[in-house]
Amino acid sequence: MSLIITGKNTIIEAIKAGRKIYEIYVLEKTNEEIIAFATKNNIKYKELNKKAIKELLPSNNQGVGALVNDYEYKDLDKIIAKEGNKLVVILDSLEDPHNLGAILRSADAFDVDAVIIPKNRSVQLNQTVAKVSTGAIEYVNVVQVTNLTQTIKKLKKEGFWVVGTDAEGTQTIHEIDPNMNIALVIGSEGKGIGRLVKDNCDFVVKIPMTGHVNSLNASVSAALVIYDIYNRRG
């Protein structure tokens, strides 16, 4: 299957990563860098007028789009088999593609081995996620699973410690030893982590805050906790 992605950085990173690109669409007299990349990599492109671009591409496209091979999900067993202390991020029913795209950026920046999402009741990899990730989607292993609870149990059998995030957590993230295999669970927008998933967590931690509004959205929470683990691992 294929889909159209938009945005200059998203498309450049797709080219760099070797994604199959069938054709690039560029607003005429713009995006010379994209055209140069396309020419260098023998990728077909079309220069279109504003009306054609508006009809063909989603909004907020920066005047450029590409028809590419669809994103594929990775094999969890291959992630588990990697050597060293691993960090995987489990997203419990996250629905906002902007949050997922932002989390992929953090995952790429701070050495996350995989992001795990459920097949149902969750945002999947799509054009919006790709654009918000500004290309990080090309480099982060995203695993799709049928049942989060069973996946967590499997990870625990493979030596992972499961760390849930919740404002009512009894410990802070700083109290968790970063030098172990960690499966970090981030809850959905508004609802947090589901009961069954939380019941299977080894730790439930909070982010220490001092502000008047002690509430962060899913992608910001994920970025802070991921960075804390990355930083303390040295």
C-alpha positions in Angstrom: 0.0 0.0 0.0 1.0 3.6 -0.4 0.2 7.0 1.1 1.0 10.7 0.6 3.3 12.4 3.0 3.9 16.1 3.2 6.5 18.6 4.5 10.0 19.3 3.5 11.9 17.6 6.3 9.6 14.6 6.3 10.3 13.9 2.6 14.0 14.6 2.8 14.4 12.1 5.6 12.3 9.6 3.7 14.7 9.9 0.8 17.7 9.6 3.1 16.3 6.5 4.8 15.8 4.8 1.4 11.9 4.7 1.6 10.3 3.7 -1.7 9.1 7.0 -3.2 6.9 6.7 -6.3 6.6 10.4 -7.1 7.1 13.9 -5.6 4.8 16.8 -6.1 6.2 20.3 -5.7 4.6 23.7 -5.9 6.1 25.3 -9.0 9.0 27.6 -8.5 9.6 26.4 -4.9 11.4 23.8 -2.9 14.5 23.6 -5.0 16.2 21.5 -2.3 13.6 18.8 -2.7 13.9 18.9 -6.5 17.7 18.5 -6.1 17.3 15.5 -3.8 14.8 13.9 -6.2 17.0 14.4 -9.2 20.1 13.1 -7.3 18.2 10.0 -6.3 16.4 9.4 -9.6 12.9 10.0 -8.2 10.2 11.4 -10.5 8.7 14.8 -9.5 6.0 17.1 -10.9 5.9 20.8 -10.5 2.2 21.8 -10.0 0.3 25.1 -9.6 -1.4 26.1 -6.4 -4.8 24.8 -7.4 -3.4 21.3 -8.3 -1.4 21.2 -5.0 -4.4 22.1 -3.0 -6.5 19.4 -4.6 -3.8 16.7 -4.3 -2.2 17.3 -0.9 -3.6 17.6 2.6 -3.4 21.1 4.2 -0.2 22.4 5.8 1.8 20.7 3.2 4.6 23.4 2.7 4.1 23.1 -1.0 5.5 19.6 -1.3 4.2 16.0 -1.0 5.3 12.6 -2.0 3.6 9.3 -2.8 5.5 6.7 -0.8 5.4 3.1 0.3 3.3 2.7 3.5 5.0 2.4 6.8 5.7 -1.1 8.1 5.6 -2.2 11.7 8.6 -4.0 13.2 9.0 -7.4 14.9 9.1 -7.2 18.7 11.2 -10.4 19.1 14.0 -8.7 17.1 13.9 -5.8 19.5 14.0 -8.0 22.6 17.0 -9.9 21.1 19.2 -6.8 21.0 22.1 -6.6 23.4 22.4 -4.2 26.3 19.9 -2.4 28.4 16.9 -1.6 26.3 14.1 1.0 26.5 10.8 0.5 24.8 7.9 2.9 25.1 4.4 1.4 25.3 1.5 3.8 24.3 -1.8 2.8 25.9 -4.5 3.8 23.5 -3.0 7.1 22.4 -5.4 8.7 19.9 -3.8 12.0 18.9 -1.5 11.6 15.8 0.3 14.9 16.9 1.2 13.2 20.2 2.5 10.1 18.5 4.5 12.1 16.0 6.1 14.1 18.9 6.9 11.0 20.8 8.6 9.5 17.8 10.9 12.6 17.7 11.8 12.1 21.4 12.3 8.4 20.8 14.7 9.1 17.9 16.6 11.8 19.9 17.1 9.7 23.0 17.9 6.2 21.9 14.5 4.4 22.4 14.7 0.9 21.0 11.0 0.7 20.0 7.6 2.3 20.4 4.8 -0.2 20.9 1.2 0.7 20.0 -2.0 -1.4 20.1 -3.7 -2.4 16.9 -7.1 -1.2 18.1 -8.3 2.0 19.8 -5.1 3.7 19.0 -3.6 6.1 16.4 -1.6 4.3 13.8 1.3 5.4 11.5 -0.2 7.9 9.0 0.5 11.1 7.1 0.0 13.4 10.1 2.2 11.3 12.4 4.9 11.4 9.7 4.7 15.2 9.3 4.8 15.9 13.0 7.7 13.6 13.5 9.7 15.6 10.9 11.3 12.5 9.6 11.8 10.6 12.9 9.2 8.1 11.8 11.9 6.7 9.4 14.3 5.8 12.2 12.2 4.6 15.1 11.1 1.0 15.4 7.3 1.0 15.8 5.7 -2.3 16.9 2.0 -3.0 16.6 0.5 -5.5 18.9 -3.0 -7.1 19.4 -3.0 -7.1 23.2 -1.0 -4.7 25.4 -1.4 -6.7 28.5 -0.1 -9.9 26.9 2.7 -7.9 25.4 3.7 -6.6 28.8 3.6 -10.1 30.3 5.9 -11.3 27.5 8.3 -8.4 28.1 8.4 -9.2 31.8 9.3 -12.8 31.0 12.1 -11.5 28.8 13.6 -9.5 31.7 12.0 -6.1 31.3 10.8 -4.0 34.2 7.5 -2.2 33.4 7.3 1.4 34.5 3.9 3.1 34.3 3.5 6.9 34.4 0.7 8.4 36.5 0.3 11.7 38.3 -0.7 9.6 41.4 2.4 7.5 41.3 4.0 6.6 44.6 7.6 7.1 43.3 9.2 9.7 41.0 10.9 8.6 37.8 14.3 9.6 39.4 13.9 6.8 41.9 13.9 4.1 39.2 17.2 2.4 38.3 17.8 3.3 34.6 20.3 0.6 34.0 17.9 -2.3 33.3 15.6 -3.3 30.5 12.7 -0.8 30.8 9.2 -0.9 29.2 7.9 2.6 29.8 4.1 2.9 29.7 2.5 6.3 28.6 -1.3 6.6 29.1 -3.8 8.0 26.7 -4.9 11.6 26.5 -7.3 12.4 29.4 -7.7 8.8 30.6 -4.2 7.8 31.4 -3.1 4.1 31.8 -5.9 1.5 31.7 -6.6 -0.6 34.8 -5.4 -3.9 33.4 -2.2 -2.4 32.1 -1.5 -0.5 35.3 -2.0 -3.7 37.3 0.8 -5.3 35.3 3.3 -2.5 35.9 6.2 -3.2 38.3 6.4 0.5 39.2 4.0 3.5 38.8 5.9 6.7 38.8 5.2 10.4 38.6 7.1 13.4 37.2 7.9 15.8 40.1 6.4 19.2 39.4 6.0 22.4 41.3 3.7 24.4 39.1 0.1 25.4 39.7 -1.2 23.2 36.9 0.3 19.8 37.5 -0.7 18.3 34.2 1.3 17.5 31.0 0.1 16.1 27.8 1.2 12.6 26.7 4.0 13.7 24.4 5.6 16.1 26.9 5.4 13.5 29.7 7.0 10.9 27.5 9.8 13.3 26.4 10.7 14.1 30.0 10.7 10.6 31.3 12.6 9.2 28.2 15.2 12.0 28.6 15.6 11.3 32.3 16.3 7.6 31.6 18.7 8.5 28.7 20.5 11.1 30.7 21.0 8.9 33.8 22.3 6.0 31.6 25.1 8.3 30.6 
